[in-house]
Amino acid sequence: MKILFFTLLPAIIVGCFFYFANRFKDSKFFIAKAFGLGILICFPAGYLNTYVLQTFTNNNPINNALLIGFFAGGLVEELLKFFALLFYLPTQKKLKKFDIVIFALFISLGFAVYENFGYVFNPSGASFEIAFLRAFTAVPMHIFNGIIMGYFFEFYSKTGDNKFLGYTVLLPIILHGSYNFFVSENLLIAKGIILLQVFLAYRLKTMYDNNIR
């Protein structure tokens, strides 16, 4: 039970906050759709990640580290989140302020939670250590990447400036890839990348509050 609890812990915390916050009482179905969409894009991500690794892995350890970190992880997964945001959001007719950021957050959360099950309940057996570690590292990394992506997409939608659209996809790829690249070799650096994400998310919120709203 405790393995399942820590596997779902980030989703429970974030989900409860938005479910019980009066500010988002009219956005619950919108949030649920974003979460479900995040789960759905896990399936093409799995196939694409496998294809990249099987096609381009060789005997060069640097090549393989970059593949696992930036291409099979950061590039594939953040591009899919970006495309979900880019093509699905225009179908939503009643977007309110801040909805884009929340939508991007829950796409990333849905993706992270489903991915978490694959890592925790793996063929070799369920692992409490993996569930506990990922609850405070990989899943927050996905969540804050979603927030960063959402803010930049919000800036793009309000200003029409294409540079923000570029930041929407490029910065999450770089942050995700850097985290993946270091997490197995130096967990301290990987945690530092998450702290950087938190700082960036806070700065983007400040910019949004001061210049966009």
C-alpha positions as CSV (number, residue, x, y, z in Angstrom):
1,M,0.0,0.0,0.0
2,K,2.8,2.4,0.9
3,I,4.4,1.8,-2.5
4,L,1.2,2.8,-4.3
5,F,0.8,5.8,-2.0
6,F,4.2,7.2,-2.9
7,T,3.6,6.4,-6.5
8,L,0.5,8.6,-6.5
9,L,1.6,11.1,-3.8
10,P,2.4,14.0,-6.1
11,A,-0.9,13.6,-8.0
12,I,-2.8,13.4,-4.7
13,I,-1.2,16.6,-3.4
14,V,-1.6,18.6,-6.6
15,G,-5.0,17.2,-7.4
16,C,-6.4,17.9,-3.9
17,F,-5.1,21.5,-4.0
18,F,-6.9,22.2,-7.3
19,Y,-10.0,20.2,-6.4
20,F,-10.7,22.0,-3.2
21,A,-9.6,25.5,-4.3
22,N,-12.6,27.6,-4.9
23,R,-10.7,29.5,-7.6
24,F,-10.8,26.4,-9.8
25,K,-14.2,25.0,-9.0
26,D,-15.4,25.6,-12.6
27,S,-12.3,24.1,-14.1
28,K,-12.4,20.5,-12.7
29,F,-13.5,18.9,-15.9
30,F,-11.0,20.9,-17.9
31,I,-8.2,19.8,-15.5
32,A,-9.4,16.1,-15.7
33,K,-9.2,16.2,-19.5
34,A,-5.6,17.6,-19.3
35,F,-4.6,14.8,-16.9
36,G,-6.1,12.2,-19.2
37,L,-4.4,13.7,-22.2
38,G,-1.1,13.4,-20.3
39,I,-1.7,9.7,-19.7
40,L,-2.6,9.1,-23.4
41,I,0.6,10.7,-24.7
42,C,2.6,8.2,-22.6
43,F,1.8,5.5,-25.2
44,P,3.4,7.2,-28.3
45,A,6.2,8.3,-26.0
46,G,7.0,4.7,-25.1
47,Y,7.2,3.6,-28.7
48,L,9.2,6.6,-29.8
49,N,11.7,6.4,-26.9
50,T,12.2,2.7,-27.7
51,Y,12.7,3.4,-31.4
52,V,15.3,6.1,-30.7
53,L,17.2,3.9,-28.3
54,Q,17.1,0.8,-30.6
55,T,18.1,2.8,-33.7
56,F,20.9,5.1,-32.4
57,T,22.5,3.3,-29.4
58,N,26.1,2.3,-30.1
59,N,29.3,1.6,-28.2
60,N,30.0,5.2,-27.4
61,P,28.9,5.9,-23.8
62,I,28.6,9.7,-24.4
63,N,26.3,9.0,-27.4
64,N,24.2,6.7,-25.3
65,A,24.0,9.0,-22.3
66,L,22.8,11.8,-24.6
67,L,20.3,9.5,-26.2
68,I,18.8,8.5,-22.9
69,G,18.9,12.0,-21.5
70,F,18.1,14.4,-24.2
71,F,16.6,12.5,-27.1
72,A,14.7,9.5,-25.8
73,G,13.6,11.4,-22.7
74,G,13.6,15.2,-23.0
75,L,13.0,15.7,-26.7
76,V,10.4,13.0,-27.3
77,E,8.4,13.6,-24.1
78,E,8.4,17.4,-24.0
79,L,7.6,17.6,-27.7
80,L,4.5,15.4,-27.2
81,K,3.4,17.6,-24.3
82,F,4.0,20.7,-26.4
83,F,1.9,19.2,-29.3
84,A,-0.9,18.3,-26.9
85,L,-0.9,21.9,-25.7
86,L,-0.6,23.4,-29.2
87,F,-3.3,21.4,-30.9
88,Y,-5.8,20.7,-28.1
89,L,-6.0,24.1,-26.4
90,P,-7.6,25.8,-29.4
91,T,-10.5,23.4,-29.1
92,Q,-11.4,24.7,-25.7
93,K,-13.7,27.7,-26.2
94,K,-13.9,29.1,-22.6
95,L,-10.4,29.5,-21.4
96,K,-10.0,31.7,-18.4
97,K,-6.9,33.5,-17.1
98,F,-4.3,31.1,-15.9
99,D,-6.0,28.1,-17.5
100,I,-3.2,27.5,-20.0
101,V,-0.7,27.1,-17.2
102,I,-2.9,24.7,-15.3
103,F,-3.7,22.7,-18.4
104,A,0.1,22.3,-19.2
105,L,0.7,21.4,-15.5
106,F,-1.9,18.6,-15.6
107,I,-0.7,17.3,-18.9
108,S,2.7,16.8,-17.3
109,L,1.3,15.4,-14.1
110,G,-0.8,12.8,-16.0
111,F,2.3,11.8,-18.0
112,A,4.5,11.7,-14.9
113,V,2.0,9.6,-12.9
114,Y,1.5,7.0,-15.6
115,E,5.3,6.9,-16.3
116,N,5.8,6.4,-12.6
117,F,3.8,3.2,-12.5
118,G,6.1,1.8,-15.2
119,Y,9.2,2.5,-13.2
120,V,7.8,1.5,-9.8
121,F,5.9,-1.6,-10.7
122,N,8.5,-3.0,-13.1
123,P,8.9,-6.7,-14.2
124,S,11.5,-7.3,-11.4
125,G,8.9,-6.3,-8.7
126,A,7.5,-3.3,-7.1
127,S,10.1,-1.0,-5.5
128,F,9.4,1.3,-2.6
129,E,12.8,3.0,-3.0
130,I,12.0,4.0,-6.6
131,A,8.5,5.1,-5.6
132,F,9.9,7.3,-2.8
133,L,12.7,8.8,-4.8
134,R,10.6,9.6,-7.9
135,A,7.9,11.2,-5.7
136,F,10.5,13.9,-4.8
137,T,12.5,14.1,-8.0
138,A,11.3,12.9,-11.4
139,V,7.6,13.7,-10.9
140,P,8.3,17.3,-9.6
141,M,10.6,17.7,-12.5
142,H,7.7,16.9,-14.9
143,I,5.3,19.2,-13.0
144,F,7.5,22.2,-13.0
145,N,8.4,21.7,-16.6
146,G,4.7,21.8,-17.3
147,I,4.3,25.0,-15.4
148,I,7.3,26.6,-17.3
149,M,5.8,25.4,-20.6
150,G,2.4,26.7,-19.7
151,Y,3.7,30.2,-18.8
152,F,5.6,30.6,-22.0
153,F,2.7,29.4,-24.0
154,E,0.5,31.9,-22.2
155,F,2.9,34.7,-23.0
156,Y,2.8,33.6,-26.7
157,S,-1.0,33.5,-26.7
158,K,-1.2,37.0,-25.3
159,T,1.6,38.7,-27.3
160,G,1.9,36.6,-30.5
161,D,5.7,36.8,-30.2
162,N,7.2,33.6,-31.7
163,K,10.2,33.7,-29.3
164,F,7.8,32.7,-26.5
165,L,6.6,29.7,-28.6
166,G,10.3,28.7,-29.0
167,Y,10.9,29.0,-25.3
168,T,7.7,26.9,-24.7
169,V,9.3,23.8,-26.2
170,L,13.1,24.4,-26.0
171,L,13.5,25.2,-22.3
172,P,11.5,22.2,-21.0
173,I,13.5,19.9,-23.4
174,I,16.8,21.3,-22.1
175,L,15.8,21.1,-18.4
176,H,14.3,17.6,-18.8
177,G,17.3,16.4,-20.8
178,S,19.8,17.8,-18.3
179,Y,17.9,16.2,-15.4
180,N,17.9,12.8,-17.1
181,F,21.6,13.1,-18.1
182,F,22.7,13.7,-14.5
183,V,20.2,11.8,-12.4
184,S,21.9,8.4,-12.5
185,E,25.4,9.9,-12.1
186,N,25.0,12.8,-9.8
187,L,21.7,13.1,-7.9
188,L,22.7,16.4,-6.3
189,I,23.0,18.1,-9.7
190,A,19.7,16.6,-10.7
191,K,18.1,18.0,-7.6
192,G,19.7,21.4,-8.4
193,I,18.0,21.3,-11.8
194,I,14.6,20.9,-10.1
195,L,15.4,23.8,-7.8
196,L,16.2,25.8,-10.9
197,Q,12.9,24.8,-12.4
198,V,11.1,26.1,-9.2
199,F,13.0,29.4,-9.4
200,L,12.1,29.8,-13.1
201,A,8.4,28.9,-12.5
202,Y,8.3,31.6,-9.7
203,R,10.0,34.2,-11.9
204,L,7.6,33.4,-14.8
205,K,4.6,33.8,-12.4
206,T,6.0,37.2,-11.3
207,M,6.4,38.3,-14.9
208,Y,2.9,37.1,-15.7
209,D,1.4,38.9,-12.8
210,N,3.2,42.1,-13.5
211,N,3.0,42.3,-17.3
212,I,0.3,40.0,-18.7
213,R,-2.7,40.0,-16.4
